[in-house]
Amino acid sequence: YYILARPWGSWSTIGTYFVDLAVDVVAAPSGEPDAFESDNSIEEVTTSETHLLTSDTAQTHSIHQSGDIDYARIELGGASDIKIDVATESSGIVIRLYDVHGTEMSNTENTEPSNTLSHQNLPPGNYYVSVANTATPQFIASYELALTVYAHPSIPTNVVATPGTGTIAVNWDAVTPSTGYI
């Protein structure tokens, strides 16, 4: 903030003047914890079915006080690419992805937009995601946390190549969810 003091209507010098400034310090905004609290660490969400983020249901969370970080668990049954989305108006969202041991794999810190994190070629297993807000104030009354999983298809089996005149026909057993290859 800046203050400009000058005589009315001119830029001439003022001999002596005083500026009184009153500052009211107010508490950071806060709200009620969401239905997923307590979800402030990997340890708190490791075995809880409530904290399992699946691709078919978004979760409604809040950053209910300064310093609140929300965690959720992800289980992948096969090799996959994932996308994690946070629907909110805040511009300070930081999403972090962790492996089963709690080692950070990627994050959205210092990226725009910061409300989507994508990660490719994840092997099957458990992962954790955290959501924090670095904006001031940090309070977010409500946000949606959503997961999209793009499962890799299985490797085809019984691949047979049959030579023909000027062609080779390749056949294999169908692999879900693939219906064909280009």
Secondary structure as UniProt FT lines:
FT   TURN            8..9
FT   TURN            35..36
FT   HELIX           42..45
FT   TURN            50..51
FT   TURN            55..56
FT   STRAND          59..63
FT   TURN            66..67
FT   STRAND          70..76
FT   STRAND          80..87
FT   STRAND          93..98
FT   TURN            100..101
FT   STRAND          104..107
FT   TURN            109..110
FT   STRAND          116..122
FT   STRAND          125..133
FT   STRAND          140..151
FT   STRAND          160..164
FT   TURN            165..166
FT   STRAND          167..171
FT   TURN            176..177
//
